[in-house]
Structure formats: structure tokens, C-alpha cells
């Protein structure tokens, strides 16, 4: 796991957990946008940086982050954010790690499937196949994520996709891709889930509302204080990846939200 820091340690701490199959640096614009208000720790997952590791599990991702925080003198997190795989990591962190979190945002976070393991294996294999094709084939990548929608403002689409494709082709192992999908859908949670005092919001884009309905319901069962937030016109992870200024506004809204419990 690679940790990238933004901002001064004198301001509140915000941690970011990334999604699957994206280089850590696609989160840089949003992290930098918030670096005046927060000290940002971006936890780049194993297998998602340049160090040659493989992603193992959501459990390890959350625990490695907790160990890093403790080792560097952080006894709490002011605001924790994670998207997709990273959202799953926030769900797990709140339940299994001992470092308290004041506020948490679970953005399109994936939750454990209730299905029999053979069914889960088939689903993981399908996810693995589709993403493997996209990370190894430029044409497939652009079909799944059209550049006219998924190129950040001010960047050249060809250059942006060249950089992403080169990174994914050279740094993402098949083991990382399979483990990311398997673990995001099958990570362990304590039963019952311990109660926490954290203010929690579950975010999702309008375009993924149906796909995230069961995930949102799971999080609300696990953490009954959870408030859901839909973003009209947006798709999965689009807010943090494409709209850093709007992302900052929403983070600050949550940060300034008064807790009702």
C-alpha cells in the first residue's frame, strides 16, 4: 500500500480509499482541491500503484490503513471517504478497526453478497473477465468508458487515456483484478456489526441507482444512522473522478453537517 499526502497536518484529517482498476493519481485533483481544509491521506491499494504488489483483500486494505494511522500517531480520523472498492473498505474499517471515525462517506460502496459461494465465484469471474479486457485492450476501455464523458476538464482525451492504459497494462496483475472483485463482494463482516457513533452518508449516482440499491440497504442495516445521497445525472465514481470542485463542495457539506445522534 502506498500513502500519498496532501495538505498540512494542522488541519482535520481526511482519508481516501480508492476504487478498483484506477491509478491512484486519478484522485489527485480532488485531493488537491480539499488540501486547504483537510490533511489528506490517499491510501493507494496494493496492486494499484507502481510497487509491483498484488491486491489481496478488503480486510487487508482496511487493516493496513489502520496500522499506518496508528504508527504515524493518528488516534482518530475526522472524515473518511471511499468509493466502490474503497467504499467497501470504509464499511469494513468502521466495523473491524479500533480507530474512531467522526464522519464517513461510503460512495457507491460494495457490500458482501448473500449468495452461495459457487454463485459468487461465477459473478467474480464475469467481473474479472470484463475488466481484464478493458485494462488490456484500449478499444474495449473506450467502449466501457467513453472518453468524451470520462476525460477530466482541461485534459486531452487521447493523452489521458494513453496514460491510464499504459499504467493499467503495466501495473495491474490478473491476481489483483480478480482479488479486487472477489473480495469487494465477499469480505467478512462481524455479526452483529458493532455500533459506531460515526455520521455516515451513502452516496450513489443516479445512473447506478438500481445497481447500488442492495448495497445501500445493507449499509443502512449495518449502520442505521446512515443517510443516503443521490447525485442526479452521474454514474459510478463520476463525482470524485470528474468533478473535483463539486466533490469538494459535497465533502464540506458533510463536514459541516450537524450530527443528530
Buried (B, 14 or more C-beta within 10 A) or exposed (E): BBBBEBBEEEBBBBBBBBBBBBBBBBBBBBBBBBBEBBBBBBBBBBBBBEEEBBBBBBBBBBBBBBEBBEEEEBEEBBBBBBBBBBBBBBBBBBBBBEBEBBBBBBBBBBBBBEEEEEEBEEBBEEBBEBBBBBBBBBEBBBEEBEBEEBBBEEEEBEEBBEBBBEBBEEBBEEEBBBBBBBBBBBBEBEEEBEEBEBBBBBBBBEBBEEEBEEBBBBBBEBBEBBEBBBBEEBBBBBBBBBBBEBBBEBBBEBBEEEEEE
